């Protein structure tokens, strides 16, 4: 093995975000989608700085204060931060180049994003009235020079740093601060336009146009304003005060998060130099504080919701009902007869909602137990559970309050559910509950019937429209027995973890999944050494666990055929001359977010196939409660394998994952174009027209 065996996790993540940027640069992608990908890239970057860069900065401070302990850090955080800064600046330049090209494309479609300096007289009147009627009451200018302490700056907001002076004297000038109220009003304002054209102005430019009006009291005749934003450490510190409840600790942690240290300062590169120096000083930043000069526009995440003003509409492919459910009035009846696999977003999410609604109304159902990590804002899942509680069912919801950036929403859901009589579990200290599980119990006479599902994705009907996930609905008694064991642990975690260790069918974290995966890989290694067929196919979101990567290297050295589909972090170095068979690894970034985790082991011809909620990361395997379910139905196994084979043949949206993080598109000379998400849709849709049909590829 080479001396360098692994790619650093954060550098690998930046390579993933570069793939998102590639989608924004792809001329074959519809213009609205290209703008959306710029928004996704921006949102990803924000979260990266709030979490990963903030963590590295904490590590850097730790190593500086504890020089003797520095040897315990596997990597030098300062060097990683320097690498990140270099890559981020390169990506920002690429972002600006792509955006400039998109603006040119918008003009060709007669869509114009105009600023305050390029308004017609009619548009000027409109912007003045719009400001007075819609914006003024939401704008609170702050004269920051007169304030002893700079006010609290919100993490997800953008601000206008205002410079005003009299043109007769450059010395008489003042600085002010205005938070752009995009959350209350919206970022985009449609302007009066000529027939066949559409003019759009951003909210900050509406404010810029009205600066003389806002600051008329000061009698200045020159105004300019520059957008900036501050990204803060988003880690929640939970104190050890035994007198407070976990909910109180979370609420306190969320309040303290708002006071997090700045980890990035992004600003308009044209910003007045005096204002820039002033803000850097008042925010206690330094030149090492990830100062990112950018364009005039920031918080591009809002552009995920760019107005749909395009002449050419490309409606999203509609989800369809699973063929096994089309002839049945009840989802429950189908599951009690056979296992059922739903593939989102191709299959309709309504099947899961219907399953819970049926259980809520069924007089024989006595209980519903379910895990919830991220819920939709107006959750129909929650509505169904509330109806069940009102119908006198026992309803238990494991609501993970530590789901990052969903903590506040889940605190609200906790109150709503508890008010309706639902028993809410709040998780386990020092662990997140990330497994996607549901078990429903009904009693017919003296017989207890159990059924439910295990999923790779969240119970969120909104994200189910764009996240690629698999959900196995089953009444298998061995699976249900393990789900019962998991919920028993969640309800009585203080008594110990033995119930998780007792799981026999599901692979469960943190007790048995890692050991189970190593055992499955070892079996392939042994078969390869015995000159028998041996193969492993892994599809996950992220691969960073050093121990499992090491096992894959061992398998490749032994001659095991390894194929991988990894959307995000990929820390392995798949190309090595010592491997008897090279590791094949791709990442697919396309219209839908590939979120599913699928594991396929050849197992001497008796294939073992698992669906999992866990990525191959230390946090998932050792610090979360996760579950992987074996797929036992032969037809479902074949269907799932076909979908994976389609993805492995992708030569349109697949990128090669290599040692150099090159992100080259996968191409097969002379082969027909295979865009896996479209081919998967067609493959599954064919089963409605011709049950049992297989892909023509």
Secondary structure, DSSP 8 states (H G I E B T S, - for coil): --S--B--HHHHHHHHHHHHHHHHH-TTS-HHHHHHHHHHHHHHHHHHIIIIIHHHHHHHHHHHH-GGGGGG-SS-HHHHHHHHHHHHHHHHHHHHHHHHHHHHHHHHTTEEEE-TTS--HHHHHHHHHHIIIIIGGG---B-GGG-SS-----TT--EEEEEEEETTEEEEEEEEEEE--HHHH-SEEEE---TT-EEEEEHHHHHHHTHHHHTGGGT-SEEEEEEEEEEE---------TTS-HHHHHHHHHHHHTT--EEEEEEETT--HHHHHHHHHHTT--TTS-EEEE-S---GGGGGG-----SS-------B--HHHHT-S-HHHHHHHS-EEEEETTB-THHHHHHHHHHHH-TTEEEEEEEESS--TT-HHHHHHHHHHHTT-EEEEEE-TTSTT-HHHHHHHHHHHHHTT-EEE--BTTBEE--EEEEEEEEETTEEEEEEEEESS-S-TTGGGTEEEEEEEE--HHHHHHHHHHHHHHHSGGG-SHHHHT-SSSEEETTTHHHHHHHHHHHHHHHHHTT---EEEEEES-B--HHHHHHHHHHHHHT-EEEEEESS-B-B----TT-SS--EEEEE-SSSEE---EEEE-GGGS-EEEEES--BSHHHHHHEEEEEEE---HHHHHHHHHHHHHHHT--SSEEE--TT----B---TT-----HHHHHHHHHHHHHHSTT-----
